[in-house]
């Protein structure tokens, strides 16, 4: 059996998404075996990749050269015990490979001696055949394969990735992610948009229990929660306190919209960004011990200074403790007026949530169409970023209809379209005939039954859009929308 690599690590090595790899597999241009890719097959399928251009090695060297290297290294490099364990594992691999090579050398010597012995009493024809076989073996063993340098560079890069990160698969959901640097299993999952079940995230509640199915993990943070001996014997750990030594398969629960409890958090204002006189972005940060649990597309209620408002989240669940909310200036919304006129960095805001059930269908590999009307862009932005972090959709098309708030983050959407091969963005300026625009959009998709559509706007806007898409062939069950919170 040759050197084999999992698809997720192959995607990192060649710099493309897992979806792009799956398309190659379906097209028959990349062969796999049980989800693994042989080294030879990887070299054949990606002959133009510069394996020696190792971004991971360059990144570490750049970090070392900076004056604040120690602080950054503590965050980027794995925990020292994890790093030692990974290096030990690679040393074991090297020792096993060296022992196997020694065995092969002994076999070759035995074959050489055996051929010599057989040739002593054989006929001239047999001796000629044996000498030909011997010459063939020696010639081929002495030759350097034409792709040896590429193979060596690929293996070096893959080994570097294994030192810097570990691949995790969650059962039974099938979610995959990498644990980079000094992250725990829980940290890395949340950073990658995987909504694992957890509570305090600091080792007190035990809500992040998981069972290690395969692979090795190591405790990197203390926890007060006491696991029963039976749980320990079964391989149960707390994901907030353990990091993977190598590639790991975990049995763990992934939360859906109904599984996340209502939370009450005192968040601090990081900054306020006034996009224009009609809409502002409020950036909040939660306490270290109270990360807000939510899914892309959900909303929260904010209260401060005797005022309150209900707003969709515009941030991704992968953004740790950072929360972004888009606040439109609406008549009678005293909280919005406070945001525009008074709110400053450092103010404390009471947060309650999350609310809402329109979240990503993480079991769907379908291409996605996103429709945003006005500040309905906020929950759509959250959904788009969540889908990006999970690498869920085959493709994503965003249509944003402007109102008096304008296309206030147009540059961000254009940047997504420039950076991602599977993302397109179509802005629709204020004042367009929405029904005519919706007719043109649906006419562009000849197979709407293959798509998922996520939409956000007022009840009237969503009703009109829903009618156009269903009449054009969209399955009603693949329409995900609810009116804007607070609209």
C-alpha positions in Angstrom: 0.0 0.0 0.0 1.5 3.4 -1.0 1.5 6.7 0.8 -2.2 7.7 1.2 -3.8 11.1 2.1 -7.3 12.0 3.2 -9.3 14.3 0.9 -9.3 17.2 3.3 -5.6 17.2 3.6 -5.2 16.9 -0.2 -7.4 20.0 -0.5 -5.0 21.9 1.8 -1.9 20.6 -0.1 -3.1 21.6 -3.5 -5.0 24.8 -2.4 -8.5 24.0 -3.6 -11.8 23.2 -1.8 -13.1 19.8 -1.0 -16.0 20.5 -3.4 -13.6 21.0 -6.3 -11.9 17.7 -5.4 -15.3 16.0 -5.3 -16.0 17.3 -8.8 -12.8 15.9 -10.1 -13.6 12.5 -8.5 -17.1 12.5 -10.1 -15.6 13.5 -13.4 -13.1 10.6 -13.2 -10.0 12.8 -13.3 -9.0 11.9 -9.7 -9.0 8.3 -8.4 -9.6 7.6 -4.7 -9.9 4.5 -2.5 -12.1 4.7 0.6 -11.8 8.5 0.6 -8.0 8.4 0.3 -5.7 9.5 -2.5 -2.5 7.7 -3.3 0.7 9.9 -3.6 1.3 8.8 -7.2 -2.2 9.6 -8.1 -1.9 13.1 -6.5 1.3 13.8 -8.5 -0.4 12.6 -11.7 -3.6 14.7 -11.2 -1.8 17.9 -10.1 1.4 18.0 -12.1 1.7 21.8 -12.0 1.5 22.3 -8.2 4.7 23.6 -6.7 5.0 21.3 -3.8 8.3 22.9 -2.6 6.5 26.3 -2.2 5.5 25.4 1.4 3.4 28.2 2.9 3.3 26.6 6.3 7.1 26.6 6.5 7.3 30.2 5.3 4.6 31.2 7.8 6.6 29.8 10.7 9.8 31.4 9.5 8.2 34.8 9.2 6.8 34.5 12.7 10.2 33.6 14.1 11.7 36.7 12.5 9.3 39.1 14.1 10.1 40.9 17.4 6.9 39.6 19.1 7.6 36.0 17.9 7.1 34.4 21.3 3.6 35.7 21.8 2.5 34.8 18.3 4.2 31.4 18.4 2.3 30.5 21.5 -0.9 31.0 19.6 0.1 29.6 16.2 2.3 26.6 17.1 0.7 23.6 18.8 1.0 23.1 22.6 4.5 21.9 23.4 3.4 18.5 24.6 1.2 18.1 21.5 4.1 19.2 19.3 6.4 16.7 21.1 3.9 13.9 20.6 3.5 14.7 16.9 7.2 14.7 16.4 7.5 11.4 18.2 4.9 9.9 16.0 6.7 11.1 12.9 9.9 9.7 14.3 8.2 6.4 14.8 7.0 6.6 11.1 10.6 7.3 10.0 11.9 4.4 12.1 9.3 2.0 10.6 10.1 3.2 7.1 13.9 2.8 7.7 13.3 -0.7 9.1 11.2 -1.6 6.1 13.9 -0.3 3.7 16.5 -2.4 5.6 14.2 -5.4 5.1 13.9 -4.7 1.4 17.7 -4.4 1.1 18.1 -7.8 2.7 15.5 -9.3 0.3 17.3 -7.8 -2.7 20.6 -9.2 -1.5 19.0 -12.6 -1.0 17.5 -12.4 -4.5 20.9 -11.5 -5.9 22.6 -14.4 -4.2 19.8 -16.8 -5.1 20.0 -15.8 -8.8 23.8 -16.4 -8.7 23.3 -19.8 -7.1 20.6 -20.9 -9.6 22.8 -19.8 -12.5 25.7 -22.0 -11.5 24.2 -25.3 -12.7 21.7 -24.0 -15.1 21.7 -24.1 -18.9 23.1 -21.2 -20.9 19.5 -20.1 -21.8 18.5 -20.1 -18.1 21.7 -18.3 -17.0 21.0 -15.7 -19.7 17.4 -15.2 -18.4 18.6 -15.0 -14.8 21.3 -12.5 -15.6 18.8 -10.4 -17.5 16.5 -10.5 -14.5 19.4 -9.5 -12.2 20.4 -6.7 -14.5 16.8 -5.4 -14.6 16.5 -5.4 -10.8 19.8 -3.7 -10.2 19.2 -1.1 -13.0 15.7 -0.2 -11.7 16.8 -0.1 -8.1 19.6 2.3 -9.0 17.4 4.6 -11.1 15.9 7.7 -9.6 12.2 8.0 -10.6 11.4 11.1 -12.7 9.0 12.4 -10.2 11.1 11.6 -7.1 11.8 15.2 -6.3 8.1 16.1 -6.5 7.2 13.2 -4.4 9.8 14.1 -1.8 8.6 17.7 -1.7 5.0 16.6 -1.4 5.8 14.3 1.5 7.8 17.1 3.3 4.8 19.4 2.9 2.3 16.8 4.1 4.5 16.0 7.1 4.7 19.7 7.9 0.9 20.0 7.8 0.7 17.0 10.2 3.0 18.7 12.6 1.1 22.0 12.5 -2.4 20.6 12.4 -4.6 17.6 12.8 -7.7 16.5 10.9 -10.9 15.8 12.9 -14.0 14.0 11.7 -17.2 14.1 13.7 -19.6 11.1 13.7 -22.4 10.7 12.9 -22.8 14.1 11.3 -19.7 13.7 9.0 -18.4 17.2 9.7 -14.6 17.7 9.1 -12.2 20.3 10.3 -8.5 21.0 11.1 -7.2 21.8 14.5 -4.4 24.4 13.9 -1.9 25.8 16.3 -2.8 25.8 20.0 -6.5 25.3 19.7 -8.5 22.7 21.6 -10.9 20.4 19.7 -13.8 22.7 20.7 -12.0 25.9 19.8 -11.1 24.6 16.3 -14.6 23.2 15.7 -16.3 26.6 16.5 -13.6 28.5 14.5 -14.6 26.3 11.5 -18.3 26.9 11.9 -19.1 23.4 13.3 -21.7 23.9 16.0 -20.7 21.3 18.5 -22.7 21.1 21.7 -21.1 22.8 24.6 -21.8 24.9 27.6 -19.2 26.9 29.5 -16.3 26.1 27.2 -13.9 26.2 30.2 -14.2 22.7 31.7 -16.9 23.1 34.3 -20.1 21.9 32.9 -19.3 18.7 30.9 -21.6 19.6 28.0 -18.8 19.2 25.5 -18.3 15.5 26.2 -17.3 13.4 23.2 -16.0 9.9 22.6 -12.7 9.3 20.8 -13.4 6.6 18.2 -9.9 6.6 16.7 -6.7 8.6 16.9 -4.9 10.1 19.9 -5.7 13.2 22.0 -3.9 14.9 24.8 -5.2 17.0 27.7 -3.9 20.6 27.3 -6.2 22.5 29.7 -7.3 21.6 33.2 -11.0 21.0 33.9 -13.1 20.8 37.1 -15.8 18.5 35.7 -15.2 15.0 36.9 -15.6 12.2 34.3 -16.8 8.8 35.6 -14.3 6.0 35.3 -16.6 4.2 32.9 -16.6 7.2 30.6 -12.8 7.4 30.7 -12.6 3.7 29.9 -14.9 4.3 26.9 -12.7 7.1 25.6 -14.9 10.0 26.7 -13.2 13.4 26.9 -14.1 17.1 27.2 -13.4 18.8 23.9 -12.7 22.1 25.6 -9.7 20.6 27.4 -8.2 18.2 24.8 -6.2 18.7 21.5 -5.5 16.0 18.9 -2.1 14.5 18.6 -2.9 13.0 15.1 -5.9 12.7 12.9 -8.9 11.9 15.1 -12.5 10.6 14.7 -14.9 11.8 17.4 -18.4 10.8 18.3 -20.1 14.1 19.3 -23.3 16.0 19.1 -23.7 18.8 16.6 -26.3 21.4 17.7 -29.2 22.5 15.5 -31.3 25.6 16.0 -33.6 23.9 18.5 -30.7 22.6 20.5 -29.1 25.9 21.4 -30.5 27.4 24.7 -31.5 31.0 25.1 -28.6 32.9 26.6 -28.3 36.2 28.5 -24.9 37.8 28.1 -23.4 41.2 29.0 -21.5 42.2 25.9 -19.1 45.1 25.5 -19.2 47.5 22.5 -16.0 47.1 20.5 -16.9 49.8 17.9 -19.7 51.4 16.0 -19.4 51.8 12.2 -21.8 54.2 10.6 -22.2 53.0 7.0 -24.6 55.9 6.1 -27.3 57.9 7.8 -29.7 54.9 7.5 -27.7 51.9 8.8 -24.8 51.2 11.2 -22.9 48.2 12.2 -22.5 47.5 16.0 -19.5 45.3 16.9 -19.7 43.6 20.2 -17.4 41.2 22.1 -18.6 38.8 24.8 -16.7 37.9 28.0 -14.1 35.2 27.7 -16.2 32.8 29.6 -19.4 33.4 27.7 -19.1 32.9 23.9 -22.5 33.3 22.3 -23.8 30.1 20.8 -25.7 30.6 17.6 -26.0 29.6 14.0 -25.8 31.7 10.8 -29.1 33.4 10.1 -30.3 33.8 13.7 -31.0 37.0 15.6 -30.6 38.5 19.0 -32.3 41.1 21.3 -30.2 44.0 22.6 -31.0 46.3 25.5 -29.2 49.2 27.1 -30.0 52.6 28.5 -33.7 51.7 28.9 -34.0 50.9 25.2 -34.1 47.6 23.3 -34.2 46.3 19.8 -34.3 43.0 17.9 -31.7 42.6 15.1 -30.4 39.8 12.9 -26.8 38.7 13.5 -24.4 39.6 10.6 -21.4 37.7 11.9 -20.4 34.1 11.5 -20.5 31.6 14.4 -16.9 31.0 13.6 -15.8 34.4 14.8 -15.2 33.4 18.4 -16.5 36.0 20.8 -17.0 38.7 18.2 -20.5 39.7 17.2 -21.7 41.9 14.4 -25.2 43.4 14.2 -26.6 45.7 11.5 -28.9 48.4 13.0 -31.2 50.2 10.6 -32.5 53.7 11.5 -36.2 53.1 11.9 -38.9 55.4 13.2 -39.7 54.7 16.9 -36.6 52.5 17.4 -35.0 54.2 20.4 -32.1 51.6 20.6 -31.2 52.5 17.0 -31.2 56.2 17.8 -28.9 55.5 20.8 -26.5 53.5 18.5 -26.3 56.4 16.0 -26.1 59.3 18.5 -24.7 58.1 21.8 -23.2 54.6 21.8 -19.4 54.5 22.3 -16.6 51.9 22.6 -16.7 50.2 26.0 -20.4 50.5 26.7 -22.1 47.4 28.0 -25.1 46.0 26.2 -27.4 43.2 27.5 -27.8 40.5 24.9 -30.5 37.8 24.7 -30.7 35.1 22.1 -30.4 33.5 19.7 -33.8 33.5 18.0 -34.9 32.2 14.6 -35.0 28.9 12.8 -33.8 29.7 9.3 -30.3 28.3 9.4 -28.1 26.4 7.0 -29.2 22.9 6.0 -25.8 21.3 6.7 -26.9 18.0 5.1 -27.5 19.6 1.7 -24.7 19.8 -0.9 -27.0 21.7 -3.3 -25.9 25.0 -5.0 -27.4 28.0 -3.1 -29.1 31.2 -4.1 -29.1 34.0 -1.5 -31.6 36.8 -1.7 -31.2 39.9 0.5 -33.6 42.8 0.5 -32.2 45.9 2.2 -30.8 45.2 5.6 -31.9 41.6 5.1 -28.3 41.4 3.9 -27.3 41.0 7.6 -28.6 37.5 8.2 -27.7 36.6 4.6 -24.1 37.7 5.3 -24.1 35.5 8.4 -25.4 32.5 6.3 -22.8 33.1 3.5 -19.9 33.3 5.9 -21.1 30.2 7.8 -21.4 28.3 4.5 -17.9 29.4 3.6 -16.5 28.3 6.9 -18.1 24.8 6.4 -17.4 24.6 2.7 -20.9 23.4 2.3 -22.4 24.6 -1.0 -21.4 23.5 -4.5 -21.8 27.1 -5.5 -23.3 30.3 -4.0 -25.0 33.2 -5.9 -25.9 36.4 -3.9 -28.6 38.8 -5.1 -28.8 42.0 -3.0 -31.7 44.4 -3.6 -31.0 47.9 -2.3 -33.4 50.1 -0.5 -32.9 53.5 1.3 -30.0 51.9 3.2 -28.1 51.2 0.0 -25.6 48.4 -0.8 -23.7 49.4 2.3 -21.2 46.5 2.2 -21.0 46.2 -1.6 -17.1 46.1 -1.5 -17.2 43.1 0.8 -19.5 41.2 -1.6 -17.3 42.0 -4.6 -14.3 40.8 -2.6 -16.0 37.5 -2.0 -16.8 37.1 -5.7 -13.1 38.0 -6.6 -11.7 35.5 -4.1 -14.0 32.5 -4.5 -14.4 30.5 -7.7 -17.8 29.2 -6.6 -19.3 32.6 -5.6 -21.1 35.2 -7.7 -22.6 38.5 -6.6 -25.3 40.5 -8.4 -26.3 43.9 -6.9 -29.7 45.4 -7.7 -29.9 49.2 -7.2 -32.6 50.9 -5.3 -35.8 51.7 -7.3 -35.7 48.6 -9.6 -38.9 46.8 -10.3 -38.5 43.9 -7.9 -41.0 41.6 -9.7 -39.3 42.1 -13.0 -35.9 41.6 -11.5 -37.1 38.4 -9.8 -38.5 37.1 -13.2 -35.1 37.7 -14.8 -33.3 36.0 -11.9 -35.4 32.9 -12.0 -35.2 32.7 -15.8 -31.4 32.4 -15.5 -31.8 29.1 -13.6 -33.0 26.3 -15.8 -32.9 23.7 -13.0 -34.2 25.5 -9.9 -35.2 22.1 -8.5 -31.5 21.5 -7.8 -31.1 24.6 -5.6 -31.6 25.8 -2.1 -32.8 29.4 -1.7 -32.2 31.5 1.5 -34.0 34.9 1.6 -34.3 37.7 4.0 -36.5 40.9 3.8 -39.9 42.1 4.8 -42.9 39.7 4.7 -44.2 41.3 1.5 -40.8 41.0 -0.3 -40.4 37.4 0.8 -43.9 36.4 -0.3 -43.4 37.9 -3.8 -39.9 36.3 -4.1 -41.3 32.9 -2.9 -44.0 33.0 -5.6 -41.6 33.7 -8.4 -39.1 30.9 -7.4 -41.7 28.2 -6.8 -43.5 29.0 -10.1 -40.1 28.7 -11.8 -39.5 25.2 -10.4 -38.0 25.6 -6.9 -39.2 22.9 -4.5 -41.1 24.6 -1.7 -39.1 22.6 0.9 -35.9 24.2 -0.4 -37.1 27.7 0.3 -35.7 29.0 3.6 -36.9 32.4 4.8 -38.5 34.4 7.5 -39.3 38.1 7.8 -36.5 40.4 9.2 -36.4 40.5 13.0 -37.8 43.9 14.2 -39.0 44.9 10.7 
